[in-house]
Amino acid sequence: MAKQYSRRNLDFMLKEVLHVEELTKYPYFQDYTLEMFDMVLDTAEDIAEKTMRPAYISSDRNQPELINGQVKVHPAVKDYFKAMGDSGMIGAMFAYEHGGQQLPAIIGAGSELIRGAAHNSFVMFTGLTSGSSHLIFSFGSDELKEKFASRMITGEWSGSMCLTEPQAGSSLSDVITTASPQSDGTFKIKGQKVFISAGDHDVTDNIIHLVLARIEGAPLGTKGISLFVVPKFRDNNDGVFNIDNDVISTGIYHKMGQKATPAMHLTFGDKDNTVGYLVGEPNKGLNYMFQMMNEARLGVGMGGTYISSAAYYASLEYAKERPQGRKLNNKNLEEPQTFIINHPDVKRMLLFQKAVVEGSLGLLLECYYWQDMITALGKGSEKAQPYQLMLDLMTTVAKTYPAEMGIRSVNEGLQVFGGYGYTEDFPLEQMARDVRIMSIYEGTTGIHSLTLLGRGITASNGKAAQLLFNKIIKTIHLASTYNDLKPYSEKLEAELLRLQSTTSHLLSIAAKGDNEVFLADANLYMEFFSIVTIAWIWLKQAIVAKNVLITQNVEGEELSFYESKIHTMKYFYHYELIKTLSLSTRLTDTELLTVGDEISITF
């Protein structure tokens, strides 16, 4: 199988663009060195090579089964989960006091890229366990931390998040699962949850579910939702967890992709015997869950990135080996066929894939770096506030762009393969199925677009957007000092002004109180905003590459690497950034085609 990610590019982003070694100057990360960061990434590669890549296809063909109330998954999942637990990787980003290693989140993200490119479905098991245990450590009592979370980060137990219900979908204000208080301080849980990833399996002896439910008498809407720890098995008061907690696997959803991870329909309290433990305070469950959801949103963005990365490198390898036709100016049929990578349209498709993969990764690592700076400076501190504002604003973008463009990127890979890409002889057909869910996980593109325009841009009187725009302007000014990059700094400056002008126009509509019109094309605004942001990420990379080419005598593969960075930046500006013109035209158009009850779409 072709390589599925570029360690050279990952090192470039971590060390040359974002300078992760600077994090070790802060007390929280002072125990680390660059060499130790490399060791973490090497460990991820070792786990990927031994337990993940070999099972990628077989776990898709032999998907989980629900047999006599128990879900059986591919045996390689257990090998992977054990390797992650033994290496300490499940809770590596947690604080020392919680049994973690205080590893920077950005290095954890690099590890996830490596593992996810090898097997995107397996990553779900550890990602959900890490996220749910972190939530318990953040908001749970000492008893919950000791009893549950401490056994999750070691890999002894796993975790899941249970939000969605059959009647509610993304509308969490309509959650109806109930929690009835008991005399011992616990709660009886009753209800159903659907689409619960890794909600049941035979990988670990216990599964710890984090369940949103309403305590009897709680207010309607999101203000009345509480969070509960609901184990699959509860203890017998002697520390042995062998009592069935009445969590029933009602069924498995047969999915289009990511088949190695079961998506469950779970029923709680069918026999009125499901016990839950309240996390934190009543009616604050959704606030707590947002921590895990935001972490998961960056993870979904990374998912779109590492699947499209694997598809890109498979496409690149195939294009270099597949002879077909001759160059368009060559009419001599007696000459041998050329490899398809020499055809301009195939180069265009490969450049598009590379631009999406490396642009998306750059944006995500930027967000993870901000997250580390918040940790280093102290969450809630004045110094950390700018990073928190930008992270809150950009999380929805960092989820959406890699997910949506990851789908397009993998589809371009299918085009490179032609008919072979549609067959099981090559991995692209599986990757195309796997990546499709990323624009739906943790909120659809439409929901995140509404969040960006409706709340993110206006939050804190627009301070977050202004902080981001100031960072982009600084990059523009730096790029303008290089003659070769100056035309591109000018292009980005013009598009940033166009984005600001379009935003002002939309906000003027919002000021009139017409939210229907204001948010009607929020998805187009998300696309516009994302393109400008990725153009900034690419210009940052081009500056670093240009500086190396000027100051260092690089040659061979290193020369090609840096030149390719600049060439791909140019591709993005000439092929992708120009799309903002049509987007801004639509966003400022006064003709309303989707607003109003009188509009008919029937024929």
TIDRENBA-200199 format. One record per residue (C-alpha): x, y, z; residue in one letter. Coordinates in steps of 0.1 Angstrom, whole numbers, padded with zeros to 4 digits, always signed. Example, Ala and Ser with C-alpha at 12.3 -4.5 7.8 and 13.67 -1.06 7.14 Angstrom:
% residues 2
+0123-0045+0078a;+0137-0011+0071s;
This chain:
% residues 603
+0000+0000+0000m;+0012+0035-0008a;+0024+0058+0020k;-0007+0075+0035q;+0008+0107+0049y;+0040+0127+0047s;+0061+0127+0078r;+0083+0153+0061r;+0053+0176+0057n;+0041+0170+0093l;+0076+0179+0105d;+0076+0210+0083f;+0043+0222+0098m;+0052+0214+0134l;+0088+0226+0134k;+0093+0251+0107e;+0059+0269+0105v;+0045+0266+0140l;+0078+0261+0160h;+0064+0237+0185v;+0096+0238+0205e;+0085+0272+0218e;+0058+0254+0238l;+0085+0237+0259t;+0095+0271+0273k;+0063+0272+0293y;+0062+0253+0327p;+0033+0231+0317y;+0053+0216+0288f;+0088+0220+0301q;+0095+0183+0305d;+0095+0178+0267y;+0120+0182+0239t;+0117+0181+0201l;+0133+0146+0203e;+0106+0134+0226m;+0079+0148+0203f;+0095+0127+0175d;+0094+0097+0197m;+0056+0101+0202v;+0051+0103+0164l;+0073+0073+0159d;+0052+0054+0184t;+0021+0063+0165a;+0037+0051+0133e;+0046+0018+0150d;+0011+0012+0162i;-0003+0021+0128a;+0020-0003+0110e;+0015-0032+0133k;-0022-0031+0142t;-0040-0007+0118m;-0029-0009+0082r;-0031-0047+0080p;-0068-0046+0090a;-0081-0016+0070y;-0097-0037+0043i;-0106-0068+0062s;-0124-0049+0090s;-0145-0031+0063d;-0155-0064+0047r;-0162-0081+0080n;-0182-0055+0099q;-0195-0057+0135p;-0223-0080+0143e;-0249-0080+0170l;-0251-0116+0183i;-0274-0125+0213n;-0273-0089+0225g;-0235-0085+0223q;-0216-0067+0195v;-0186-0085+0181k;-0160-0063+0162v;-0129-0071+0142h;-0103-0087+0165p;-0077-0062+0154a;-0096-0034+0172v;-0086-0050+0205k;-0049-0052+0195d;-0050-0015+0185y;-0068-0004+0217f;-0044-0024+0239k;-0014-0009+0221a;-0028+0026+0227m;-0034+0019+0263g;+0000+0003+0269d;+0018+0032+0253s;-0002+0057+0274g;-0015+0074+0243m;-0052+0075+0252i;-0047+0101+0280g;-0013+0114+0269a;-0026+0150+0266m;-0041+0150+0301f;-0025+0167+0331a;-0001+0147+0353y;-0027+0148+0382e;-0051+0129+0360h;-0026+0102+0350g;-0017+0119+0317g;+0016+0130+0303q;+0009+0167+0296q;+0017+0161+0259l;+0009+0192+0237p;-0024+0187+0219a;-0007+0196+0186i;+0016+0166+0190i;-0014+0144+0198g;-0030+0157+0166a;+0001+0147+0147g;-0002+0112+0162s;-0039+0111+0151e;-0030+0121+0116l;-0006+0091+0114i;-0030+0066+0129r;-0061+0079+0111g;-0045+0078+0077a;-0037+0041+0084a;-0072+0032+0096h;-0098+0060+0102n;-0124+0037+0118s;-0102+0024+0146f;-0093+0059+0157v;-0129+0064+0168m;-0126+0039+0197f;-0097+0057+0214t;-0108+0092+0204g;-0142+0087+0221l;-0126+0071+0252t;-0101+0100+0255s;-0128+0126+0251g;-0153+0111+0275s;-0127+0104+0302s;-0114+0140+0298h;-0149+0153+0304l;-0152+0133+0336i;-0118+0146+0348f;-0129+0181+0340s;-0164+0182+0356f;-0169+0149+0376g;-0165+0143+0413s;-0134+0127+0427d;-0154+0094+0430e;-0163+0094+0393l;-0127+0102+0383k;-0113+0074+0404e;-0141+0049+0396k;-0144+0054+0359f;-0120+0079+0342a;-0088+0065+0357s;-0096+0031+0342r;-0105+0046+0308m;-0072+0063+0300i;-0053+0031+0307t;-0073+0013+0281g;-0090-0010+0306e;-0124+0004+0298w;-0137+0025+0268s;-0162+0053+0265g;-0189+0068+0243s;-0210+0099+0241m;-0247+0095+0239c;-0265+0126+0226l;-0288+0119+0196t;-0323+0106+0201e;-0347+0092+0174p;-0371+0122+0176q;-0345+0149+0183a;-0316+0145+0158g;-0294+0176+0160s;-0320+0195+0180s;-0307+0187+0215l;-0333+0210+0231s;-0358+0182+0223d;-0339+0155+0243v;-0365+0135+0263i;-0344+0108+0280t;-0353+0110+0317t;-0333+0108+0349a;-0352+0100+0381s;-0334+0108+0415p;-0329+0079+0439q;-0324+0080+0476s;-0287+0071+0473d;-0279+0101+0451g;-0279+0081+0419t;-0305+0084+0391f;-0326+0059+0371k;-0321+0066+0334i;-0348+0058+0308k;-0347+0065+0271g;-0331+0058+0237q;-0300+0070+0219k;-0292+0065+0183v;-0261+0066+0161f;-0238+0060+0191i;-0204+0053+0177s;-0185+0025+0195a;-0216+0022+0217g;-0212-0015+0222d;-0183-0039+0214h;-0162-0067+0228d;-0130-0047+0230v;-0131-0039+0267t;-0149-0054+0297d;-0169-0022+0304n;-0181+0007+0283i;-0187+0040+0301i;-0215+0060+0284h;-0219+0098+0289l;-0256+0104+0285v;-0276+0136+0282l;-0309+0134+0300a;-0335+0155+0319r;-0340+0153+0356i;-0377+0152+0364e;-0391+0187+0366g;-0361+0203+0347a;-0368+0233+0324p;-0376+0227+0288l;-0350+0232+0262g;-0312+0230+0265t;-0313+0247+0299k;-0328+0216+0314g;-0303+0190+0302i;-0280+0172+0327s;-0250+0148+0320l;-0247+0113+0335f;-0221+0086+0336v;-0239+0054+0327v;-0217+0022+0327p;-0226-0009+0308k;-0218-0028+0340f;-0221-0012+0374r;-0203-0024+0406d;-0216-0047+0432n;-0204-0024+0460n;-0173-0045+0464d;-0155-0028+0435g;-0164-0055+0410v;-0183-0043+0379f;-0204-0073+0371n;-0240-0061+0374i;-0258-0056+0341d;-0269-0020+0340n;-0298-0025+0317d;-0281-0008+0287v;-0295-0028+0257i;-0280-0029+0222s;-0313-0026+0203t;-0296-0026+0169g;-0266-0017+0147i;-0270+0008+0119y;-0255-0005+0087h;-0234+0024+0074k;-0221+0035+0041m;-0185+0037+0055g;-0164+0035+0086q;-0179+0000+0090k;-0154-0012+0116a;-0169+0012+0142t;-0204+0000+0152p;-0231+0028+0152a;-0255+0017+0179m;-0292+0021+0188h;-0291+0019+0226l;-0320+0016+0250t;-0316+0026+0286f;-0339+0014+0314g;-0360-0010+0295d;-0363-0030+0328k;-0362+0001+0349d;-0327-0008+0361n;-0303+0016+0344t;-0283+0035+0370v;-0266+0068+0362g;-0243+0091+0381y;-0246+0129+0378l;-0216+0147+0364v;-0212+0182+0379g;-0244+0202+0386e;-0279+0195+0374p;-0291+0212+0341n;-0255+0220+0330k;-0250+0189+0310g;-0249+0205+0276l;-0224+0231+0287n;-0201+0202+0299y;-0207+0182+0268m;-0196+0211+0246f;-0160+0205+0257q;-0161+0170+0243m;-0181+0181+0213m;-0156+0209+0204n;-0126+0185+0209e;-0145+0160+0186a;-0151+0187+0160r;-0114+0193+0156l;-0111+0155+0155g;-0137+0153+0127v;-0118+0179+0107g;-0087+0158+0112m;-0107+0128+0100g;-0115+0145+0067g;-0078+0154+0065t;-0062+0120+0071y;-0086+0101+0049i;-0080+0126+0020s;-0043+0123+0028s;-0044+0085+0023a;-0064+0089-0009a;-0040+0116-0022y;-0009+0094-0018y;-0027+0064-0033a;-0036+0086-0063s;-0001+0100-0066l;+0014+0065-0066e;-0010+0053-0092y;-0005+0083-0114a;+0032+0077-0114k;+0028+0040-0124e;-0002+0040-0148r;+0008+0045-0185p;-0020+0058-0207q;-0021+0079-0238g;+0006+0104-0249r;+0012+0140-0242k;-0014+0161-0261l;+0012+0176-0284n;+0026+0141-0293n;+0009+0125-0323k;+0034+0097-0328n;+0016+0065-0319l;+0048+0045-0323e;+0062+0060-0291e;+0053+0044-0258p;+0025+0057-0237q;+0033+0083-0210t;+0024+0080-0173f;-0008+0097-0165i;+0009+0121-0141i;+0023+0139-0171n;-0012+0149-0183h;-0022+0184-0172p;-0056+0175-0160d;-0042+0147-0138v;-0017+0172-0124k;-0046+0196-0117r;-0064+0169-0097m;-0033+0159-0078l;-0025+0195-0070l;-0061+0200-0057f;-0057+0170-0034q;-0024+0182-0021k;-0037+0218-0016a;-0067+0204+0004v;-0047+0180+0025v;-0018+0202+0034e;-0040+0233+0037g;-0065+0215+0060s;-0037+0201+0082l;-0021+0235+0085g;-0054+0250+0097l;-0060+0222+0122l;-0025+0224+0136l;-0029+0261+0140e;-0060+0255+0161c;-0043+0228+0182y;-0014+0252+0188y;-0039+0278+0201w;-0053+0252+0224q;-0018+0245+0238d;-0012+0282+0243m;-0045+0284+0263i;-0032+0255+0284t;+0003+0270+0288a;-0010+0305+0298l;-0038+0292+0319g;-0074+0286+0307k;-0095+0317+0316g;-0065+0340+0320s;-0063+0373+0303e;-0032+0363+0283k;-0050+0332+0270a;-0081+0351+0260q;-0070+0360+0224p;-0062+0323+0217y;-0095+0312+0232q;-0115+0337+0211l;-0098+0326+0179m;-0102+0289+0188l;-0139+0293+0195d;-0144+0311+0162l;-0123+0287+0141m;-0133+0253+0155t;-0164+0253+0133t;-0143+0262+0103v;-0116+0236+0111a;-0143+0210+0113k;-0162+0220+0082t;-0136+0228+0055y;-0115+0196+0059p;-0147+0175+0060a;-0164+0190+0029e;-0132+0194+0009m;-0120+0160+0020g;-0150+0145+0002i;-0141+0164-0029r;-0105+0156-0026s;-0111+0118-0024v;-0135+0121-0053n;-0107+0137-0074e;-0086+0107-0064g;-0113+0084-0078l;-0111+0104-0111q;-0073+0098-0112v;-0079+0060-0109f;-0107+0061-0134g;-0128+0029-0135g;-0103+0011-0112y;-0111+0035-0084g;-0146+0023-0083y;-0136-0012-0076t;-0124-0030-0045e;-0091-0037-0062d;-0079-0003-0049f;-0087+0014-0016p;-0102+0046-0030l;-0138+0032-0031e;-0135+0025+0006q;-0120+0059+0014m;-0148+0076-0005a;-0173+0058+0017r;-0154+0065+0049d;-0149+0102+0043v;-0185+0109+0034r;-0197+0109+0071i;-0172+0137+0081m;-0195+0165+0069s;-0222+0151+0091i;-0204+0140+0123y;-0206+0165+0152e;-0231+0187+0134g;-0238+0190+0097t;-0222+0216+0075t;-0254+0237+0076g;-0254+0238+0114i;-0218+0248+0116h;-0223+0275+0089s;-0252+0289+0110l;-0229+0289+0140t;-0200+0307+0122l;-0221+0335+0108l;-0249+0337+0134g;-0227+0335+0165r;-0190+0332+0158g;-0186+0364+0138i;-0207+0385+0162t;-0193+0370+0195a;-0176+0395+0218s;-0185+0423+0194n;-0165+0408+0166g;-0133+0406+0186k;-0124+0371+0175a;-0128+0378+0138a;-0107+0410+0142q;-0079+0390+0160l;-0079+0365+0132l;-0079+0392+0105f;-0050+0409+0122n;-0029+0377+0121k;-0037+0374+0084i;-0027+0410+0077i;+0007+0403+0095k;+0013+0374+0072t;+0003+0395+0041i;+0029+0422+0051h;+0056+0396+0057l;+0049+0379+0023a;+0051+0413+0005s;+0088+0415+0014t;+0095+0387-0010y;+0093+0397-0047n;+0080+0363-0057d;+0053+0362-0031l;+0042+0399-0033k;+0016+0392-0060p;+0000+0366-0038y;+0000+0388-0007s;-0018+0414-0027e;-0044+0388-0038k;-0050+0377-0003l;-0053+0413+0009e;-0079+0420-0018a;-0099+0389-0008e;-0097+0397+0029l;-0112+0431+0021l;-0139+0414+0001r;-0147+0391+0030l;-0149+0420+0054q;-0171+0440+0030s;-0194+0410+0025t;-0195+0404+0063t;-0205+0440+0069s;-0233+0437+0044h;-0247+0406+0060l;-0244+0421+0095l;-0264+0451+0083s;-0293+0427+0075i;-0289+0411+0109a;-0292+0445+0125a;-0327+0448+0110k;-0337+0416+0128g;-0343+0396+0096d;-0325+0364+0105n;-0341+0344+0077e;-0324+0366+0051v;-0292+0371+0072f;-0285+0333+0075l;-0302+0320+0043a;-0268+0314+0026d;-0247+0308+0057a;-0232+0277+0040n;-0218+0299+0012l;-0204+0323+0038y;-0187+0293+0055m;-0171+0284+0021e;-0160+0320+0015f;-0145+0324+0050f;-0128+0290+0048s;-0112+0297+0014i;-0097+0329+0026v;-0085+0312+0058t;-0068+0284+0039i;-0052+0309+0015a;-0037+0325+0046w;-0024+0290+0058i;-0008+0285+0024w;+0008+0319+0023l;+0024+0311+0057k;+0038+0279+0044q;+0051+0296+0012a;+0069+0323+0033i;+0088+0296+0052v;+0096+0277+0020a;+0108+0308+0002k;+0130+0318+0031n;+0147+0284+0031v;+0153+0285-0006l;+0169+0319-0003i;+0191+0313+0028t;+0199+0276+0026q;+0216+0256-0001n;+0190+0228-0003v;+0191+0203-0031e;+0176+0170-0042g;+0144+0159-0025e;+0146+0189-0001e;+0147+0213-0029l;+0117+0197-0045s;+0098+0197-0012f;+0101+0235-0007y;+0095+0243-0044e;+0064+0222-0043s;+0051+0241-0013k;+0053+0274-0033i;+0039+0258-0064h;+0009+0244-0045t;+0003+0278-0029m;+0001+0293-0063k;-0023+0266-0074y;-0046+0273-0045f;-0046+0311-0053y;-0052+0307-0090h;-0078+0278-0088y;-0095+0281-0054e;-0092+0316-0040l;-0108+0331-0071i;-0140+0313-0062k;-0147+0340-0036t;-0158+0364-0063l;-0189+0343-0072s;-0196+0336-0035l;-0195+0372-0025s;-0217+0381-0055t;-0244+0356-0043r;-0241+0367-0007l;-0247+0403-0015t;-0274+0396-0041d;-0308+0410-0031t;-0328+0384-0051e;-0342+0360-0025l;-0348+0325-0038l;-0349+0303-0007t;-0367+0327+0018v;-0404+0329+0022g;-0433+0305+0027d;-0447+0313-0007e;-0417+0299-0025i;-0425+0265-0041s;-0400+0238-0049i;-0426+0213-0062t;-0430+0206-0099f;
